[in-house]
Amino acid sequence: MTKTILSVDDSASVLQMVKLTLVGAGYQVIQAGNGAEGLAKARTTAVDLVLTDLNMPVMDGLTLIGELRRLPTFKGVPIVFLTTEAATAMKQQAKNAGATGWITKPFQQDQLVAVMRKLLGA
């Protein structure tokens, strides 16, 4: 069964690169342009993993993670930050909010696929 990944980022070029990379690796990808849109899609579509940016308009990634972790269906769903932020304090804040992992932009396509496979067991 194909695993579904929700990709949330306000950058159209990042969304496009993530989708090309992950679809090429055999995943289904749903996209959202900010945290609020991502939350709305997460509430109506079953996803196996969430890949989110940190800094976005409308709703940032930390808020999105907090909202997702409040939903019973997202208790065990891996959530990975894909962001330019690399500060240790910010990583700890993300972990405290419920993030499973962290990938720094710009990302290597093989690294992204490796992390997805590790977290999804595929």
NUNU-439082 format. One line per field, with one value per residue: residue number from 1; chain; x, z, y of N, C-alpha, C in turn. Coordinates in nm, 4 decimals, m for minus. Example, Ala and Ser with C-alpha at 12.3 -4.5 7.8 and 13.67 -1.06 7.14 Angstrom:
BEGIN
num	c(1  2)
chaine	c(A  A)
nxx	c(1.3190  1.2850)
nzz	c(0.7800  0.7080)
nyy	c(m0.5690  m0.2250)
caxx	c(1.2300  1.3670)
cazz	c(0.7800  0.7140)
cayy	c(m0.4500  m0.1060)
cxx	c(1.3200  1.2900)
czz	c(0.7800  0.7870)
cyy	c(m0.3300  0.0030)
% end
This chain:
BEGIN
num	c(1  2  3  4  5  6  7  8  9  10  11  12  13  14  15  16  17  18  19  20  21  22  23  24  25  26  27  28  29  30  31  32  33  34  35  36  37  38  39  40  41  42  43  44  45  46  47  48  49  50  51  52  53  54  55  56  57  58  59  60  61  62  63  64  65  66  67  68  69  70  71  72  73  74  75  76  77  78  79  80  81  82  83  84  85  86  87  88  89  90  91  92  93  94  95  96  97  98  99  100  101  102  103  104  105  106  107  108  109  110  111  112  113  114  115  116  117  118  119  120  121  122)
chaine	c(A  A  A  A  A  A  A  A  A  A  A  A  A  A  A  A  A  A  A  A  A  A  A  A  A  A  A  A  A  A  A  A  A  A  A  A  A  A  A  A  A  A  A  A  A  A  A  A  A  A  A  A  A  A  A  A  A  A  A  A  A  A  A  A  A  A  A  A  A  A  A  A  A  A  A  A  A  A  A  A  A  A  A  A  A  A  A  A  A  A  A  A  A  A  A  A  A  A  A  A  A  A  A  A  A  A  A  A  A  A  A  A  A  A  A  A  A  A  A  A  A  A)
nxx	c(0.0845  0.0554  0.2246  0.1165  0.2165  0.1986  0.2902  0.3935  0.4473  0.5375  0.6701  0.6524  0.8398  0.9859  0.7819  0.7313  0.9783  0.9954  0.7687  0.8305  1.0570  0.9596  0.7359  0.8678  0.9989  0.8019  0.5947  0.2769  0.1842  0.0486  m0.0226  0.0215  0.0014  0.0447  0.0400  m0.2278  m0.3789  m0.2611  m0.3384  m0.6156  m0.6284  m0.5151  m0.7095  m0.9060  m0.7991  m0.6348  m0.3067  0.0318  0.2648  0.3916  0.5456  0.6870  0.7419  0.8948  0.8770  0.6094  0.3380  0.0134  m0.0217  0.2345  0.4916  0.5451  0.3095  0.1330  0.2232  0.1595  m0.1211  m0.1807  m0.0906  m0.2822  m0.4918  m0.6493  m0.5938  m0.3389  m0.1503  0.0552  0.1726  0.4511  0.6181  0.8015  1.0290  1.1153  1.3289  1.4992  1.6006  1.8405  1.9161  2.0010  1.8363  1.5911  1.5438  1.5061  1.2757  1.0990  1.1027  0.9914  0.7356  0.6443  0.7670  0.9141  1.1466  1.4119  1.5057  1.7383  1.7088  1.8977  1.7823  1.9134  1.8135  1.8335  1.8765  1.6354  1.4550  1.5641  1.5163  1.2360  1.1832  1.2960  1.1331  0.8812  0.9022  0.9429)
nzz	c(0.0000  m0.0836  0.0821  0.2283  0.2247  0.3820  0.2718  0.3809  0.3110  0.2492  0.0227  m0.3161  m0.4871  m0.3185  m0.2383  m0.4880  m0.5445  m0.3294  m0.3818  m0.6372  m0.5681  m0.3701  m0.4893  m0.6949  m0.5471  m0.4830  m0.3147  m0.2184  m0.2412  m0.0688  m0.0758  0.0985  0.1500  0.3832  0.7466  0.8450  0.6237  0.5889  0.8280  0.7906  0.5707  0.6867  0.8658  0.7059  0.5418  0.5428  0.6500  0.6434  0.7250  0.8144  0.6658  0.7332  0.6969  0.9039  0.9354  0.8277  0.6726  0.8149  0.9734  1.1649  1.1571  1.4146  1.5572  1.3965  1.4422  1.7148  1.7018  1.5400  1.7035  1.8980  1.7862  1.7923  1.5877  1.5084  1.6960  1.6763  1.4338  1.2345  1.2353  1.0543  1.0481  0.7813  0.7142  0.7044  0.9421  1.1950  1.4549  1.7758  2.0000  1.8759  1.7559  1.9825  2.0834  1.8815  1.9079  2.1629  2.1002  1.9578  1.7284  1.5185  1.3728  1.1936  0.9129  0.7402  0.5146  0.2297  0.1082  0.0539  m0.1991  m0.1781  0.0944  0.2008  0.1049  0.2327  0.5046  0.5040  0.4381  0.6579  0.8688  0.7855  0.7496  0.5024)
nyy	c(m0.1187  0.2187  0.4780  0.7847  1.1186  1.4279  1.7343  2.0433  2.3714  2.7103  2.7773  2.7460  2.6301  2.4603  2.2854  2.1692  2.0406  1.8610  1.7045  1.5944  1.4458  1.2647  1.1384  1.0161  0.8269  0.6575  0.7381  0.8824  1.2196  1.4892  1.8319  2.1468  2.4996  2.6439  2.6269  2.6266  2.5459  2.2986  2.1705  2.1608  1.9856  1.7606  1.6890  1.5843  1.3915  1.0825  1.0497  0.9297  1.0434  1.3669  1.6391  1.9340  2.2873  2.5382  2.8267  2.9971  3.1793  3.2609  3.0088  2.8798  2.6185  2.5054  2.5594  2.4171  2.1519  2.1258  2.1451  1.9220  1.7122  1.7167  1.5891  1.2764  1.0878  1.1516  1.0867  0.8911  0.9503  1.0221  1.3378  1.5629  1.8281  2.0407  2.2687  2.5919  2.6670  2.6002  2.6090  2.4848  2.5308  2.5828  2.3369  2.1816  2.2982  2.2285  1.9498  1.9272  2.0138  1.8032  1.7094  1.4636  1.4455  1.6261  1.8056  1.9944  2.2643  2.3711  2.0558  1.7248  1.5077  1.2254  1.1996  1.2932  1.0980  0.8740  0.9325  0.9360  0.6685  0.5394  0.6311  0.5510  0.2867  0.1706)
caxx	c(0.0000  0.1326  0.2210  0.0807  0.2900  0.1479  0.4005  0.3417  0.5525  0.4872  0.7501  0.6055  0.9529  1.0155  0.6738  0.7516  1.0946  0.9580  0.6750  0.9043  1.1449  0.8867  0.6564  0.9668  1.0363  0.6864  0.4989  0.1722  0.2112  m0.0560  0.0475  m0.0476  0.0856  0.0697  m0.0030  m0.3735  m0.4221  m0.2139  m0.4243  m0.7447  m0.6118  m0.4881  m0.8361  m0.9959  m0.7273  m0.5431  m0.1672  0.1240  0.3744  0.3797  0.6724  0.6440  0.8322  0.8752  0.8327  0.5080  0.2297  m0.1148  0.0083  0.3713  0.5080  0.5323  0.1669  0.0745  0.2547  0.0775  m0.2599  m0.1885  m0.0718  m0.4065  m0.5864  m0.6216  m0.5391  m0.2003  m0.0657  0.1739  0.2163  0.5761  0.6159  0.9395  1.0510  1.2034  1.3404  1.6325  1.6422  1.9298  1.9545  1.9744  1.7203  1.4711  1.5231  1.4506  1.1383  1.0227  1.0903  0.8951  0.6031  0.6020  0.8351  0.9856  1.2777  1.4486  1.5913  1.7701  1.7125  1.8485  1.7948  1.9593  1.7000  1.8525  1.8604  1.4918  1.3958  1.6141  1.4439  1.0978  1.1839  1.3251  1.0174  0.7615  0.9296  0.9300)
cazz	c(0.0000  m0.0948  0.1984  0.1928  0.2980  0.3725  0.2627  0.4113  0.2937  0.1773  m0.0983  m0.4243  m0.5420  m0.2233  m0.2529  m0.6145  m0.5318  m0.2371  m0.4512  m0.7397  m0.4995  m0.2988  m0.5854  m0.7628  m0.4554  m0.4651  m0.2164  m0.2593  m0.1722  m0.0608  m0.0466  0.1590  0.1440  0.5176  0.8513  0.8547  0.5110  0.6202  0.9332  0.7292  0.4896  0.7784  0.9305  0.6105  0.4640  0.6214  0.6062  0.7181  0.7729  0.7818  0.6419  0.7395  0.7158  1.0326  0.9180  0.7236  0.7090  0.8628  1.0875  1.1504  1.1756  1.5554  1.5889  1.3236  1.5138  1.8361  1.6640  1.4937  1.8175  1.9756  1.7166  1.8263  1.4729  1.4828  1.8115  1.6359  1.2984  1.2348  1.1827  1.0307  1.0014  0.6677  0.7347  0.7010  1.0815  1.2401  1.5933  1.8709  2.0821  1.7937  1.7411  2.1093  2.0882  1.7887  1.9707  2.2719  2.0405  1.9050  1.6034  1.5196  1.3131  1.1433  0.7941  0.7098  0.3738  0.1192  0.1390  m0.0477  m0.2312  m0.1235  0.2395  0.2260  0.0819  0.3380  0.6280  0.4873  0.4448  0.7956  0.9538  0.7384  0.7418  0.3635)
cayy	c(0.0000  0.3415  0.5673  0.9217  1.2207  1.5656  1.8297  2.1767  2.4724  2.8279  2.7933  2.6595  2.5541  2.3520  2.1878  2.0983  1.9522  1.7537  1.6157  1.5199  1.3512  1.1601  1.0615  0.9323  0.7185  0.5710  0.7888  0.9757  1.3456  1.5913  1.9565  2.2610  2.6179  2.6985  2.5359  2.6179  2.4629  2.1637  2.1166  2.1298  1.8637  1.6499  1.6512  1.5191  1.2917  0.9999  1.0603  0.8449  1.1277  1.5090  1.7080  2.0734  2.4004  2.6034  2.9653  3.0122  3.2714  3.2093  2.9209  2.8276  2.4752  2.4661  2.5609  2.3046  2.0289  2.1232  2.1162  1.7832  1.6214  1.7154  1.5012  1.1361  1.0141  1.1922  1.0552  0.8158  0.9865  1.0989  1.4749  1.6040  1.9647  2.0644  2.4125  2.6519  2.6855  2.4941  2.6366  2.3775  2.5685  2.5671  2.1921  2.1334  2.3486  2.1447  1.8172  1.9432  2.0283  1.6741  1.6739  1.3366  1.4650  1.7584  1.8090  2.1337  2.3064  2.2889  1.9141  1.6306  1.4222  1.0907  1.2096  1.3049  0.9659  0.7834  0.9639  0.8912  0.5216  0.5011  0.6606  0.4818  0.1437  0.1237)
cxx	c(0.0886  0.1145  0.1945  0.1522  0.2244  0.2678  0.3449  0.4567  0.4942  0.5669  0.7039  0.7194  0.9919  0.9082  0.6932  0.8669  1.0642  0.8676  0.7469  0.9904  1.0665  0.7966  0.7492  1.0111  0.9170  0.5835  0.3914  0.1954  0.0912  0.0140  m0.0422  0.0510  0.1110  0.0121  m0.1534  m0.4307  m0.3806  m0.3004  m0.5599  m0.7356  m0.5895  m0.6156  m0.9275  m0.9312  m0.6337  m0.4022  m0.0795  0.2401  0.3473  0.5204  0.6385  0.7590  0.8030  0.8122  0.7393  0.4051  0.1071  m0.0961  0.1467  0.3757  0.4947  0.3860  0.0971  0.1005  0.1703  m0.0666  m0.2761  m0.1790  m0.1940  m0.5116  m0.5521  m0.5569  m0.3931  m0.1061  0.0634  0.2273  0.3470  0.5569  0.7603  0.9425  1.1465  1.2181  1.4835  1.6869  1.7311  1.9715  1.9117  1.8510  1.5902  1.4403  1.4610  1.3046  1.0481  0.9990  0.9869  0.7518  0.5512  0.6650  0.9142  1.1284  1.2932  1.5394  1.6126  1.7724  1.8433  1.8750  1.8516  1.8448  1.7142  1.8372  1.7115  1.4240  1.4385  1.5397  1.2996  1.0905  1.2069  1.1999  0.8915  0.7810  0.9176  1.0657)
czz	c(0.0000  0.0283  0.1503  0.2855  0.2735  0.3787  0.2786  0.4036  0.2159  0.0498  m0.2044  m0.4802  m0.4495  m0.2335  m0.3784  m0.6039  m0.4397  m0.3091  m0.5563  m0.6766  m0.4413  m0.3894  m0.6617  m0.6785  m0.4218  m0.3632  m0.2841  m0.1780  m0.1836  m0.0177  0.0156  0.1659  0.2765  0.6198  0.8622  0.7446  0.5352  0.7250  0.8760  0.6459  0.5781  0.8455  0.8370  0.5300  0.5549  0.5646  0.6992  0.7780  0.7312  0.7727  0.6358  0.7564  0.8537  1.0141  0.7984  0.7683  0.7557  0.9864  1.0664  1.1822  1.3190  1.5980  1.5212  1.3974  1.6403  1.8073  1.6187  1.6096  1.9092  1.9134  1.7477  1.7116  1.4441  1.5986  1.7689  1.4979  1.3057  1.1728  1.1747  0.9850  0.8827  0.6616  0.7215  0.8418  1.1255  1.3863  1.6864  1.9554  2.0042  1.7730  1.8675  2.1239  1.9984  1.8475  2.0828  2.2198  1.9829  1.7732  1.6214  1.4699  1.2518  1.0227  0.7596  0.5585  0.3481  0.1476  0.0214  m0.0736  m0.1713  0.0286  0.2751  0.2121  0.1917  0.4694  0.6186  0.5005  0.5868  0.8831  0.9135  0.7251  0.6027  0.2978)
cyy	c(0.1244  0.4288  0.7090  1.0197  1.3556  1.6585  1.9708  2.2768  2.5896  2.8553  2.6939  2.5745  2.4393  2.2446  2.1035  1.9990  1.8349  1.6536  1.5319  1.4112  1.2340  1.0764  0.9663  0.8138  0.6285  0.6153  0.8723  1.1026  1.4381  1.7190  2.0621  2.3771  2.6875  2.6011  2.5184  2.5287  2.3171  2.0964  2.0766  2.0014  1.7424  1.6004  1.5721  1.4070  1.2132  1.0135  0.9763  0.9228  1.2715  1.5670  1.8558  2.1719  2.4590  2.7414  2.9771  3.1146  3.1927  3.1201  2.8623  2.6780  2.4277  2.4602  2.4434  2.1738  2.0171  2.0867  1.9714  1.6854  1.6176  1.6228  1.3557  1.0575  1.0487  1.1631  0.9853  0.8481  1.0668  1.2373  1.5223  1.7491  1.9627  2.2159  2.4617  2.6729  2.5697  2.5104  2.5225  2.4068  2.5488  2.4189  2.1339  2.1760  2.2631  2.0056  1.8221  1.9540  1.8966  1.6350  1.5453  1.3548  1.6023  1.7429  1.9558  2.1561  2.3790  2.1416  1.8358  1.5330  1.2824  1.0900  1.2152  1.1687  0.8682  0.8065  0.9152  0.7383  0.4721  0.5178  0.5836  0.3310  0.0871  0.1104)
% end
